[in-house]
Amino acid sequence: MNSAKASIVTTLLFSLSFVMTGCLKDDPEVFDTGKQFEQEVDAIDEYLESNTITHIKDMSGIRIVSSYLGSDLPAQASSTVDVKYKGTLFSTGAVFEESTTKGPVAQYIPGWQIALRKLPVGSEAKLYIPSYYAYGEAGNSKIPGNSTLVFDIKINSAAKPASVVQKLKSDSVAINTYLANKGITAETDPSGIRYINQQQGNGLTPSWFSKVKLKMTITLLSDDSKIAGTYDRQPTENFSSFVVDYIHGMQIALMKMKAGGKMRIFVPSGLAFGTENAVDGNTIVVPANSNIIVDIDLLEVL
């Protein structure tokens, strides 16, 4: 893409840190961001429901209509993606841009960042993005302010940085060494996780956007003498509990399981929490770059 005419979707013009609730409703001249957001999401939902369009409701307010789900893991924040897209205005259906773009996930508008990290690579989908996660009140030369956007996208590829690929290799060696020293026999997935089926389930096998109810226990591979955290997870008002809402290692494992099953997985850091600390409140549960062991009890596929 010509750098002199960069695509409008490749610039993060609207920060995720923008405070939606920081509006002064008593002052009619102060724009109410929260109210605008609610109105746009309601309009999207009304349109999709009145036209009986099957869609995925993301907790962010973004809506995804998938025409084809790919088979490869979704992109990560550090991935470089190749995406074919067409952008239209929700209000009029007017096309404002159609092209192919390639770049790091982090350089795109927030709505794209959310969707790209949830849709398997190879997927084709239509994204309904409220202006809060696009270009906000300001808009730009092609997009009026407060515009809900619709993108038809096809995710062609997602490539990890060389440093991440190299770390995955060294993590795999560390996990293999751990298993050998412990005398543990585990199956190997091409992704890099190792796993042990502890109990076969007899229920449904989840897919990418299945909602799941589960229990999980996390242990650090470097110190398996103590549990880092134990959690119950199920859909709530603030958490969808889709398979894609979990770390990559768990996504892989969950789609190998059936409801009622139990599995222990050994996860390289790049398929766990990567270079970020995983925190519970103010406590670091999993330090950055940690290989982990996760015990999964898949209770139900909803």
N, C-alpha and C positions, 0 to 999 in steps of 0.2 A: 504494500500500500504506500502510495506516494506520501512522504513525510510532510510535504507542503500542503497536503489536503487530507489530514488525518480524519478517519471516520469519527463521527460524533459519538459512537458507542465506546470508543477507546480512551476516553478521557474521563476520569473520575471527577465530575464537576459538582457532585452533590454528596457531601460527606455523610457516612453512616453515623457519625457522632453528633449530627444535628439533632437538637433536642425537640422532639415533637410536642412535648407537653409544656414547653416553655413559652406559651402564648398568653397574652393578657386579654381575657375574654370581655373584661369590662370596658376596654377601649376599642370602639368600632373600627378604628383606623389600623389596629394591629392585626395582622393576618393570623388566623387561627389554623395552624398547621395540622393539629390533631383532628379538628373537625373536617378539614379538607381531605385528610387521609381516610377517615371513616366513610365519607361520602363516596370517594372513588372506589374503595373496596366494596361497598354496598352496591354500587352501580355495576361493577364487574360481576359480582355474585348474582345479581338480579338478571343480568344478561345471560350468563351461563345456565342458570337454572330455568329461566323462561324458555330457553332454546334447547333444554334437556341435553346439554353438552357435558359429557363425563369429564371431570377435572379433578386435579389434586389441589387441595387447599393447604398451602404452606402457612405456618404460624406467622410468618412475616407479613402476610397480606398478599403476597404474590400468588397467582393462580397458574397452574401448568396443565395444559391439555396435550397429552402425549399421543402422537400418532404411531410412534415406533420407539421401543425401548432397546437401547444397545445392550451389549453383553459385557463390556469392559467397565472397570471401576470408574466412578466419577472423578473429575479433576480435583486436585488439591490446590490450596492457596498458592503454592509455589509452581504449579504446572503452567506450561505454555500451551495454549489451546489454539486449534484451527477451527473456525466456525463460519459456516455460510448462513447469512441472515437476510431478512427483509423486515424493515421497521415501518409500522403504520400507526396513525393516530386512532385511538379507540373511539373518539368522538365522531370522526368523519370517515374513517377507513382510508384516508389519504396516505399514500406511500411517501415517506420522507427520505428513505435511504435503502439501498439494496446492494449487498457486496459480500465479500469474504474477508475475514480479518484473522490475524494471527498475533498472539501476544500473551503475556502473563495474565492469569486470572485477576490479579490484584489491580490491573490497570483499567478494568471495565467498570461500568456503572454498578452500583450496589445490587440492583435487581438481577443483573447478569451473574455477578459473583455468587449470589445465593443459588441461582438455578444451575449454574455450571458445576457447583460442588454437590448437587443432588441428582443430576441426571447422568446415567451411565454414558460413557463415551460411545458414540455411534447413534445416539438417540436423535429423533426428530420430534420437535414439540412446538407448541405455540405458547408464548409467555405473555401473561397479562400483568403489567407492572405499574402500580400506582406511582404518581409523580414523585413522591417522597423517596423512592428508590431509583429514580431516573434523574430528571433535571430540575425538579422542584418548582418553586415559585418563579424562578428566573427564566427557565427555559433556555433556548439558544436561537441562533439565526433560522433554524429549520423547524423548531418545536416551540409552540406557545407555552407560556408558563402554566403550571398546574395541569399538565397534560398526562393522562394515563396513556401508556404506550403498549403496543402489541408487537411482539417479535416472533416471526417464524424462524426457527433456528434448526440447523443440523450440525451436530458436534462431530466433526471429522476426526479429530485426534486430540490427545492431551499427552504432552511429553514432560517427564520429570527432569529437573536439572541434573547435571552430571554428578554433583555432590550428593544428591539424594540417592541416585542409583548406586554410587560407591558405598554409601552408608548402609544401604539395604544388603549389599554383599557381605560387609563386615558383620552386620547384625546377624545374618543367617549363619555365619561361621560361629558366632558366639552362642546362638541357640543350639546348633548341632553339638557343640562342645559340652554345653550344659546337659543335654539329653544323654550324651555318651557317658559323661561322668556319673550321672544318676542311674544309668542303666535303664533308661526309659525308651520304649519303642513308640514312635509316633508316626502318623502318616504325613506326607509332605504334599502341600498344595503348590502349584506352579507360581503362585503369587509370592511365596516366601513364608507363609505361616505353616506351623506344624500343629497337628491336632490329634486328639484321642477321643473317640466316641465312647463315652462312659455309660450311656444308656440310650437305646434306640427309642425314638418316639413312634407313635402310631397315628398322629394327627396330620394336619396340613403342613406343607412346606412353604415358608414365606418367600415372596419375591421382593423386588426392590421397594415397592411402595405398599407392601403389606404392613398393617399395624400389628405390633407384637407386644405381648406381656411377658416379661422375663425377670429373672433374678440373675445378678452377676457379681462375681467376686474378683477383684483385681489384686495381683501380687507382682512385685518387681522381680524380674529374673535375677537381678544382682543380689537380692536379699529375699529369698523365698521362705524365710523363717517367720515372717509376719505379714498379715493381710493389709494391703494399702487401703482398701475400701470395699464395702459390700453394699449393693444397691438393688432396690426394686424399681423396675421401669415398666410403665404402661401409659397409654394415652391419657393425657389430662388437658385441661383448658390451655395450659402453657407449653405442652410438649406433645407432638404428634406421635412419637414412637414408631415412625416408619423405619424399616430396615436401613434406609439411606441416612437416617439421623445418627447412626452409630459409626464408630471408627471403621476404617476399611477392613481391618482384620476380622471384626465382628460381622460386617456385611457378608464377607466370604463364608464365614462359619455358619451364620444363620440360614443361608440359602442351601446349606448342606444338611440341615436338620429338619426334623418334623416336630410338631408340637408334642410335648411330653418327653422330649429328648434332653440329654445332658451332654455337654462337650467341654473339654479343656483345650484351650488353644494357646500356642506360644507365638507371640506377635512381635515382629521386628518393629523398631521405633517408627520407621517410615510408614508403617501401616497401622500405627497406634496414634500417639499424639505428636509425633514429629519433634520439631524444634520448639514447641510450646509446652509450658508447664500445664498439667491438668490439675485444676484446683477444685476444692469443695469448700465453699465459703472463702475463708482466708487461708486455708490449709492447702499446701501443695501435696496432692495425692500421688501424682506421677511426675517426677522431674523430666525436663526436656531430654530428648534423645535416649529414652529408656525403653529397653525391651521388656515386655510384660507377659504375664500369664493371666488368662481370663477364664474363669469357670462360668459357663453359661447354662442356665436352667430355663429352657424355652417352655413357658407354661401354657401359652395360648397364642394362636394366630387369629386375629380378629377380622 
